[in-house]
């Protein structure tokens, strides 16, 4: 039985959210930040699986993830731009991996 591609994307996004939140918990960041990051990745996984961009999976994941994290970058970097560096790095890594994995699992040709 094949799972619908949007459910697969959502589940992959939840996995990415867990990977992103683990170092945040170790840094003792607030729970609202942890929950926000997890929800962003769960949503990113769903949207990556739902959007029909004619680009490779890793690039699609990168584009969608950076569009989604842009408001967070503005809020976090408002007082000190250096605070966005870890967010930027994790978004690049997890967004690319999420797009790649979604493409491989769901059999996208792009």
C-alpha positions in Angstrom: 0.0 0.0 0.0 1.5 3.3 -1.1 1.2 6.3 1.3 0.0 9.5 -0.3 2.9 11.8 -1.2 1.7 14.6 1.0 1.6 12.4 4.1 5.1 11.2 3.2 6.3 14.8 2.9 4.7 15.7 6.2 6.3 12.7 8.0 9.7 13.5 6.5 9.2 17.1 7.7 8.5 15.9 11.2 11.7 13.9 11.1 13.6 17.0 9.9 11.9 18.9 12.8 13.1 16.4 15.3 16.7 16.7 13.9 16.5 20.5 14.1 15.0 20.6 17.6 17.5 18.3 19.3 20.4 20.8 19.3 17.9 23.5 20.3 16.9 21.5 23.4 20.6 20.9 24.2 21.1 24.7 24.0 18.2 25.1 26.4 16.2 27.3 24.0 12.6 28.2 24.9 9.9 25.7 24.2 8.1 28.2 21.9 11.2 28.3 19.7 11.4 24.5 19.7 7.8 24.0 18.8 8.0 26.7 16.2 11.0 25.1 14.5 9.3 21.7 14.6 6.1 23.0 13.0 8.0 24.9 10.3 9.7 21.7 9.2 6.5 19.6 9.3 4.9 22.3 7.1 7.9 22.5 4.9 7.8 18.7 4.3 4.1 18.9 3.3 4.6 21.9 1.0 7.7 20.4 -0.6 5.6 17.3 -1.5 2.7 19.4 -2.7 4.4 22.1 -4.8 5.1 21.4 -8.5 8.3 23.2 -9.2 10.2 21.8 -12.2 13.5 21.6 -10.4 15.5 18.8 -8.7 14.3 17.7 -5.3 17.2 19.1 -3.2 16.9 22.5 -4.8 13.1 22.5 -4.4 13.6 21.7 -0.7 16.1 24.4 -0.4 13.9 27.0 -2.0 10.7 26.1 -0.1 12.6 25.9 3.2 14.2 29.3 2.8 10.9 30.9 1.8 9.3 29.5 4.9 12.1 30.5 7.3 12.5 34.0 6.0 10.2 35.6 8.6 12.1 33.8 11.4 15.4 35.1 10.0 14.1 38.7 10.2 12.9 38.3 13.7 16.0 36.5 15.0 18.5 38.7 13.2 16.8 42.0 14.0 19.1 42.7 17.0 22.1 40.8 16.0 22.6 39.4 12.5 25.1 36.8 13.7 22.2 34.9 15.4 20.8 33.8 12.0 23.9 31.9 11.1 22.9 28.5 12.7 19.4 28.9 11.4 20.7 29.5 7.9 23.0 26.5 8.0 20.4 24.1 9.4 17.9 25.3 6.8 20.3 24.8 4.0 21.2 21.3 5.2 17.8 20.0 6.2 15.9 21.8 3.4 18.1 20.1 0.8 18.0 16.7 2.4 14.2 17.0 2.9 13.7 17.8 -0.8 16.0 15.1 -1.9 14.4 12.4 0.3 10.9 13.5 -0.7 11.8 13.2 -4.3 13.4 9.8 -3.9 10.6 8.3 -1.9 7.8 9.8 -3.9 9.5 9.0 -7.2 9.6 12.6 -8.6 11.4 12.7 -11.9 12.9 16.2 -11.4 
